[in-house]
Amino acid sequence: MPTPAPVFVAGTGRSGTSRIADIIGEHPLIHRIPMETRFIVDPGGLRDLADALTHRYDPIVGEDALHRLSDLLTVRIPGRRDDRGGTVPELVGERRYRDAVHRLWPRLVACAYDEPTPAEGFGDADRPAGPFAPPSRRRILPRHFRDRDELLGILRDLVDTMFGGAAVDAGKPTWCEKTPFNLLCMDFLWELVPEATIVHIKRHPLAVLASHLAQPWAPPTVDGALAYLTAVYHRWLTWRNTVDLTGRRYVEVKAEDLAADWPGQRRALFAQLGVDDAVTVATFQSHKLAHRDNQFDDETREYVTAALGTIITAMGYE
């Protein structure tokens, strides 16, 4: 059997993305990157940079994008730990991570220079710079990539080095990365890794909403959670209605279907990923999906169901 393609897992969040990524990563041929890496689709990540250095390019936009990516890769990501205490550099290999990031910058920069500090200081209105202000600040002129594919190749090298290297360390030929909002960035993910399979896991929107209400990072009220989620669903559905996914490496599954016939659905999932079936410790179980069923009283359930009505239908639920 040929080497399977890399996998991106996508969903609304609270739909089973972590569980299905765990399952895929338990396959003997696929290594799950153990936490959300956040540097591809998050603000300031590779997707924003690709646009800023191509069709959105001007020197200021490009420099800002490089600053944001630098902050993301060198400060925010190394400083963020998952619930098991790990960081992305630790999980893909700290030396590998550091070297890949250091190799990236010269490929993105046309030149660097020092801008002398004006008397009024940088961005300080009419206040003088003072005796401790630096005499200059470092400026970067980013490259303008008229050929977007050239830039995508550079960014792909970063992904291959980190994710591919981590997979090799785990003794596996390919990798799986999970970030829920991969859901809204599929075009870019296929630009970056054309052979990738994107696995979109769905769960009944009512259960997704109920689960969001229990998360500290989500709005704590029903109306707030509705505003949060309906925007995500509408963005996804609007894009989905404009593209033809026939022939694309796209797999769409429902958490409820996986739980109802786990062995059969697991076999089907792995077949769609181009690998043989394998027994996994992680599974989908109906009773674990049903624990949100009674979270709303009848009046609230009716209100939420009405608010999500067209979304529930469009996502394939009744």
Secondary structure, 3 states (H helix, E strand, C coil): CCCCCCEEEECCCCCCHHHHHHHHHCCCCEEECCCCCCCCCCCCCHHHHHHHCCCCCCHHHHHHHHHHHHHHHHHHCCCCCCCCCCCHHHHHCHHHHHHHHHHHHHHHEEEEEEEECCCCCCCCCCCCCCCCCCCEEEEEEECCCCCHHHHHHHHHHHHHHHHHHHHHHCCCCEEEEECHHHHHCHHHHHHHCCCCEEEEEECCHHHHHHHHHCCCCCCCCHHHHHHHHHHHHHHHHHHHCCCCCCCCCEEEEEHHHHHHCHHHHHHHHHHHCCCCCCCCCCCCCHHHHHHHCCCCCHHHHHHHHHHCHHHHHHCCCC
